[in-house]
Amino acid sequence: MRSPVRGLPPSDGDKVSDNTPLLQDAPQAEVASKDMFQAPVCCSVRYNLAVLSFFGFFVLYALRVNLSVALVDMVDSNTTSADNKTSKECAEHSTSNQVLHNQTGVTFPAMHAMWSSWSPPLERSKLLSISYAGAQLGTVISLPLSGIICFYMNWTYVFYFFGIVGIIWFVLWIWLVSDTPETHRTISHQEKEYIRSSLKNQLSSQKSVPWVPMLKSLPLWAIVVAHFSYNWSFYTLLTLLPTYMKEILRFNVQANGFLSAVPYFGCWLCMILSGQAADHLRAKWNFSTICVRRVFSLIGMIGPAVFLVAAGFIGCDYSLAVAFLTISTTLGGFCSSGFSINHLDIAPSYAGILLGITNTFATIPGMVGPVIAKSLTPENTIREWQTVFWIAAAINVFGAIFFTLFAKGEVQNWALDDRHGHRS
């Protein structure tokens, strides 16, 4: 199997950016050899990196989830909250302890920075979706597995098991991975030239970070708004909707390990498939980069908004609530090939920094959203919760529209050095 790489004809103005040409400025002597710009996918170093990073995020989120599950056995779970106001509108189905989550660190910006040197533009969606999908599968597997280990053995073995898995991954990562194709010990000359040529006119050699033009860049703020808006609905879906189900519908989805894992499985599957579809549209159907990013972001943001609003009008049907939670989270996976990797489109040399900026703003909904939701639901009525869902949906739709209007799919001038900075 070979990578679909083609030299697209140069065009003027914004048309250059839309098609994300890999080789438009390459010398004719270089494009004379077709094989130089094609590298096998099977057993390639860049796809090995995608698989290893997939398992890295798998371990990362497995360690995140196993702590949540083990905490139930680690602390006294018999205490109850005296001021807990549970709605009596629906009959109770089940009860369970609330699952907590610890947060990840700088892994996503670091991985973005690494992919800036490893991902050819027309394979970017596939490589990054494979890489980051490990987080979802890590949640899917570790959530029920940690519960099984705690039930049949002891909560300490949860940490032993996943800790050993993490150490094994770390050894493989140190042994097999390099920062750039140029420093990799076993990469073939063909693949190295393919990656280097595809990124030739997209990377900057500037020593300093262009902070001022970066922070003035409207395409960057389009990603910030989209990331902020998406996370507002994401936290509402995976944090507040389960609370709604517990307090209003009297059914705790977290009491069932299978139901807890289904939304993450749907998101994992959607991320993998959407990554393949996004690059196929760009490479085979000549869709522009910005068109793909916009369409996938619209689906991944407006889709969850629709089902989030619908969740407020289902009455006491907890089965529909679980279905809406699953569908919404699954559709959110489209964003992995939308705004989530747009940092690499507009400034691959500074993608890690850009993700750090956007992710900083994107953490705000996780802190503010639950506080606002609690203030809006003093009596825990369905009508109060409908307001919470409408607000989250409106923010998500606004973010999708803002990104559609102001996002770009080409490398920005401030992200290029002087030699390429005069490109029209």
URSULGI-V983896 format. One record per helix or strand. SS is the DSSP state (h for helix, s for strand). FROM is the first residue (numbers start at 0). TO is the last residue. If there is no record, write none. Layout:
((SS,FROM,TO) (SS,FROM,TO))
This chain:
((s,1,1) (h,14,17) (h,27,30) (h,33,36) (s,39,39) (h,44,73) (h,106,117) (h,120,151) (h,154,175) (h,180,182) (h,188,197) (h,210,214) (h,217,246) (h,252,254) (h,256,282) (h,288,312) (h,317,336) (h,338,345) (h,347,361) (h,363,375) (h,381,405) (h,412,414))
